[in-house]
């Protein structure tokens, strides 16, 4: 599976803005074992933030401006020209051509000891397939992005494990995974009426690996109208691929909402929100919920929805222990899609390093009419933004998971199902919700254990029934709710968790029922 497929061309649920790549040359720096590190990128980011923003200008030939998805997909980097292939190093790089949405070049350089060398674009390195184009007109183009290959599934083949393509987007894969959600470098003013600003990685410096390397170091410079950033990514491919991330963010101007460690995914329909049309697939989503480990030890699970209008919610806390957009449902029969294999899409767990301080985790859910839009975003918003010229320094690990997903230590929500509250001839308009909990804290309980489902509903909901009972199929426990909405034009927020003998047994199920 290569990265040039329909999952790389999903449209975001808001306009994209791009930034300009700067000019570069090969340089030789004396003195250090390596010619480049995060401090060097941070100096560039700080200097850039002190200067007025230069709006990028497009310079794509007309043939690339008008290219469609299928024709762009035909443009492939020649695998036999992959960087480091001839040297048989454990990592290899291939590159993306400009075209379609990707109309701004990025500068990519190799760091080899004390030498920094720009990797020059050449149309001779690409196979243009059935496209009838004048490649000589492409001589002055740059790359749109790059992808990293490493033998993660079998030692006989180097799989694609990481992609940087478009704005500050990146995607990674672990063993047996298929591309799904994305990470980003930074999010600015997501979900605001004023519109979102999309910072862009303009420059990359990639450290040449050794012959026995199991990690790849990538530095990146980010730029946008109101912010710049310096990043270090240490890629560690494996069963669950990990990216050790260091971010140093500088502001040119104040921003209303600074989103750190942003995650972007897709939720179209699922078990808690069936499709509103005929579809052979029971569920279509890259992620089915937001998981959060707070600084107080509470674990929270918020199932995702596809709302009819923009829905923005948040959780205020200090020093979060972790958060992620997760794909908990791993059964093929829940999706039945042999092409895209939603059950193989990774979950992405963010593990902060050090104390992040006070702030909020925000979840933005945007209405989408189909599965081609990334309509879910989650990120951390610090209470205190950095002063002009001073960096906001945040370090974290990205865990691209499938086989060993991060879960609460006691018990967690396995599924949330929604339907009518009553099934008699006279529909009373009530709503039914069923929440199944499973996990080690429940496995030890006997069938006659006294377990209580503790439920709360906000002022726009009226709880009519609540029952808690053992699920003899899973060995877990089920909470069944029936409620009515007071005002159909407003959301209802609900919370539930399991309690036994005055002890908490599960994470907190935190659900928002969107306006009807």
N, C-alpha and C positions, 0 to 999 in steps of 0.2 A: 504494500500500500504506500503510495507516494503522497506527498502533501498537496499536489495539484489535483484536488477533487472538490466536490461541491461544499465540503465542510470548511474549506479555506475561503470560500466566497460568500459566506453568509453575510447578509447585510445587517449592520447594527441598527437599533431602533431609533436612531437620531443621526443628524448629519455628521460626516467626518471632516475634520480639518487636518491639514498637513503642514509640516514645517520644512525648512530648506536645509539640505545637506551642505556643509561647508567644504571649501577646497582643501586638498591635502597633498603632501609630498612625502617621499621616503626620508626618514631622518635617522641619524646615528647619535645616540646619547651616551656619553662616557660615564664611567664610574660605578654604575649599579649592575648587579647580575641580570636584572631585567630592565628593559628600557622603559617600561610603562607599568603603572599601578593605579589604584583607585585615587590616590592623592593627586596624580596628574590630571585625571578626568575631573576631579572636584575643582581644581584650579581653573580649568577651562569653563566649567559650569558657572562658577562664581563670576568670572570675567564676563561671560555671556549675559548673565543676569543683570550686570551693571550697564549693559548697552541696550539701546532701543531695539525692540523686536523688528526683524526684517522679514516681512511677509514673503513666503516663497513664491517663485514664479515657475509655472510649468513649462517644460521645453520638450515634451514628447512629440515625435512626428505624428502627423495626422493619422497615419495608418494604425498607430497604437492607441490613439484617442478613441477611435471608432470600433476597436476590436471587441467582439463579444466573448461570452464565457467559453464557449466551445473552442473558438479559435485561439484564445489565450492559453487554454489548457494544452493545446498542441505544441506550445513553445516549451521545450524541455532543455535543461542543462545536460550536456553530454556527460554521462556517468564516468566514462573513461578519462575525463579531464578533471575529476574531482580533486580538490586540493589535498595533498598528502597521500593520495592513492599509490602513486609510483613508489613512495617510500615505505609503503605497507605499514603505516602508523595505525593505531587502534581507532582513531577518529578520522573522519573525512568531512569535507565541506563541499556542498553544491550550492548554486546561486539561483535567484529568481530574476527573471527579465521584467522590465517595466511593461505596463499595459493594464487594461481594464481599470480597476480602482487604484492601482499602484502606479501613480504618475509622478512620484518624486524619488530621486536617487538617494541612496544611503552610501556613505563612505565606509569601506571595510578594509581593515589593515591587519596584517599578521605581525605579531610580536615574537621575535626569535632571539632570545638572549638580549643583547644590547641593541638590536636592530628592529626598527619599525618600518615595515614595507607595505605600501598601499597595494591592494589587489585590484588590478586594472580590469575593467569590463572590456570584453571583445565579443562581437556577434558570432565570431567563428566558434565560440565555445557552446553555442546553442543549436539545437535541432528545431527548425521552425515548422516541421510537419507539412501540412497541406497549405499553410499560409503562403500567399504570393506577395512577398515583400522585398523591398530593396534594402538588403542588410547594410549596404554602405552608408545609408542615411542614419544607421543606428550607432555609428562608430563613437560618437561623443556621449552616448548614454552611460548611466551608471547602473548598478544593481538595485533591484527593488527590495531585496532581503536575502536571507540565506537559510540553509538547513544543515543540521548536524547529523551524521550517520555513525552508528556504533553497533556492534554485535550484541544485542540485548536478548534476542530470542534464540539464536543459534550461533555458535562460533564460526559457522561457514558463511554467514551473510551479515553485512552491516545494515541494520535497519535505520530508518529515519526516526530520531528520538527527540529532536527539538527544531522548532521553526521560529524565526523572527520575520514577520511579514506584515506590513501595514501599521501606521501610527506607532504605538508602543506595545503592540500585541505580540504575545508569544504563546506557543503551545508545546507541550512535551508529552512523551509517552513512556510508559514502563512496559514490562514484559506482557505480551498478549493483549495490549490495549489498542483501541481505535481512537482517532482524534475526536474530541468533543468540545469541552469548554476551553476558554482561553484565560490567561493572566494578562495583566497590563502593567506598564511601568508606573502610571499615575493617571488619576481621573480628576477632572476639575469641573465643578458645577453640574454634576450628573443629576438629571431629573428636575432641573430648575427651568422656569419659564424663560429665563434669559438665554437658555441654550447651553449646550455642553461644549467645552473646549477640549480638543484632543491633542495632548502633547505627542511628540513624535521622536523616536530614536533616529538621530541624524548620522551618528558615527559609531562604528564598532571597532574594537581592537581585540583580536582573538589570539591567545597565547598558543604557540605551536606545542603540541604535546610530545612527550617522550615516547620511545618505542614500547614502554610498559605502562603508559598512563591509563588510569581508570577514571580520571576527571578531566574536564576541559574548562579553562578559565576564559570568560568573555567580559570585556568592559564595554560600556555604552554611555553615550552622551545624549541627553534628552533636551528638547527645546520646544517652547510654545510661547504664545503671546505674553503670558503672565508667570511662567515658571521655567526653570531649567533643572537638570538633575544629572548626577553622576551615579553610575550603577556598576556593581561587580556581580556577575553570575558565575557560580561554580557548579557546573553540570556534573551530576553523579548518576549515570544511567544504571538501572537495575530492575529487579522485580517491581519495586515502586521507585520511580525515578525521583531524585531529590535535587532541587536547585537552591544552593545556599546563596542568599541575596543580600547585598548591602546597598542601601539607597541613601544618597545625600541630595536633598532637595533645596533649591534656592528660589525665592520669589522675586519677580520684577515688580509686581503689583499685588495688592491684597486680593484674595479670592474669597467668594462666599462659602465654598465648600471644597476642601482639599481631601481627595480620596486616595488613601495609601493602600498598597497591596491589593489593587482592585482585581476582581474576578468577574468574568462575563460568560453567561451561559444562555441556554434556550430551554424554555418550558412551553409546550404547546397544549397538550392535554395529558391527563393521567388518571390514576385511580380515584383521586379526590375531586377531579373535574373532568368527567367524560367528554369526548368530542361532541360538538354540536352539529355534526354531520356524519354521514355514513363513512366508516373507515375500518378496514379489516384489522388495523393495528389497535390493540387496547390502550397503548400509551405511546406518546412521542415526546421525549425530552432528553436533554443531555445531563440534567441534574434534577433531582426531585425534592431537595430541601436544603435549607441553610442550617448548619450545625455550629454551635458556639459554646466554647468553654470559658466561662467568666472568671474574673480574678477572685471571686468568692468561693469557687468550687462548684457552682451550679452549671449544669449542662442544659442547653436549650436547643430544641429542634423546631424549626418553622418550615412546614411543607410549602412548596412553591405553588403559585397559581398563575393563570393567564387572565388578568383582570380586564374588565370592559373599559376602564380608564386608568390613567397612571396611578400607581399605588407605591407610596414611599413610607417605609416604617424603619424604626431604629431601636437599638438597645444601648442605653448609656451605661458605662462601667469604667473601672480603672484597671489598667494592666491586664488585658485579656490574655488568656492562656493559649487560645487558638480559635480559628474559625475556618469554615470552608463551605463551598457549594459541593454537595455530595450526591452521588448516584448510588443510593442504597439498594435499589431493586436490581438484582443481578440474574433474574430468571428470564431466559429467552422467551418463554411463552407469555410474558407480560408485554412484549413488544411485537414479536412475530415479523420483524423486518430483517430479512436476510442480507440486504445490501448494506445498511449503515450500522447494524448491530449495536443498538443503544445500550444493551447490557454490558458491552465491553468499553463503554466510555469511561474515562478516569474520573474519580473524585479529586478535588484539589483542596488540600488542607494547608492553611497558613499557620506556622508556628513562630510566634514572635520570639526574638532573642533579646533578653534584657527587658527592662521595664518601659512600656510604651506610655505610661501615664494615663491621664484622664481623657476620655473621648467617647465616641459612640460607634457602634457597628451599624452601618446603614444598608438596607436592602431596597433596591429599586426594581419594580416589576412593571413592564410596559406591555400594553395590549399588542398581540400579534395575530394576524389573520392566517398565518401559515408557519411552517417550521424553518423557513429560510432566514428568519430574523433572530439575532441574539437579543433577547428581551429581558434578561435578568442580569443585574449588576449588584455586587456586594463589595464593600470596602470599609476601611477604618478611617474615621475622621477625628484627628486630634483636636482637643479643645483649644490648644494654644498653637497658632500658626507661627512659623519662624519669622523673625524680624528681617528686614531687607539686608541682604548680604551675609546673613547667618544661616548655616545649614540646618535643616531638619534631618537628623540622622536616625534611621530606623533599619534594623537588620532583622531578617526573618528567613525561615526555611519554607520552600514550596515542596509539598509532598504530593506527587502525582500518583494516586493510589487506585488499586482495584482489589488485589488479593488480601491485603491486610489494612483495611481502612481504619482510620482513627474513630473510636467509638467511646461512649461513656463507660466507666468501670462497672456500673450496676446493671442497668437495663435501658433499652432505647426503643424508640418507635420504629416498628417494622413497616407499618402501612397506615394510611389514613384513607378511609372510604366515605364518600358522601352520596346521599340519595334523599328521597322523600322521607319525611318523618313518619308518615302513616301509609299503609298500603290497602286500606279499605276502599270502598266505593266513594266515600265522601272524603276527598282530600282536604285536610284542614290547613294546608299551606305551610306546615311545619317542615323543618329541615332535619334530616338524620345524619349523624356522624358516628363512625366506628373507628376507634383507635386501638391497634394491636401493639402491645409491648412484649419484647423478648429480651433475654439476656441472662447472665450468670446469677444475678440476685434473685431471679424468678425461678431458675432451674432447681434451686435448692428447696423451694416451697412445696409442701404437699397440696393435694387437690382441695383439702378442706381448710387451707390457710386463710386467715382473715386479711384480705387485701382491699383497700379502699381507693377508689378513684377520686382524688380531690380535684374539683372542677370549679373554675370561676369564669363568669361571663360579664362583659362590660355592660354599660347602661343601655346599649342599643339592642340587646338580646335578652330574651326571657327563656330560661332553662325550664323545660317542661318535664323531662325525664332524665334520669342518670342511673345506669346499672353497670356493675363491675363483676366480671366472672372469669373463670379460668378458660383459656382456649385449649381444649384437649388435643387439638391437632398440632399446634406449635409448642405446647408446654408453657406458653406465656399467659398473659392476661389481657382481657379486652375490656375497654370502656366504651359503652354505647350511650350516645346522647341524642335527645330530641329537643329542639329549640325553635323559637319564633323570632323573627327580626321585627323590631319596633318600627324602624324607618327603613324602607327598602332602598332608599337613596344613599344610605350610609353603611360603612363596613361594621362588622361585629368582630371583636377580638375575644378569643377564648384561651384559657390555659388549663392544662390538666397534667397530673402526675400520679404515680402510684405510691401509696403509703401503707405500711404494715407495722404494727406494734410501735407506733410513734416514730418509725424510721422511714426516711425517704428511700424508695426502692428503684426509682427510675429518673431519667432526664425529664425535663419539663417540655411538654407538647405545647407550643405557642402558635395558635392558628388565627389567621385573619380571613374572615369570610367577606369577600369583596362585595360592594354594592350590587344589588340585583339588577 
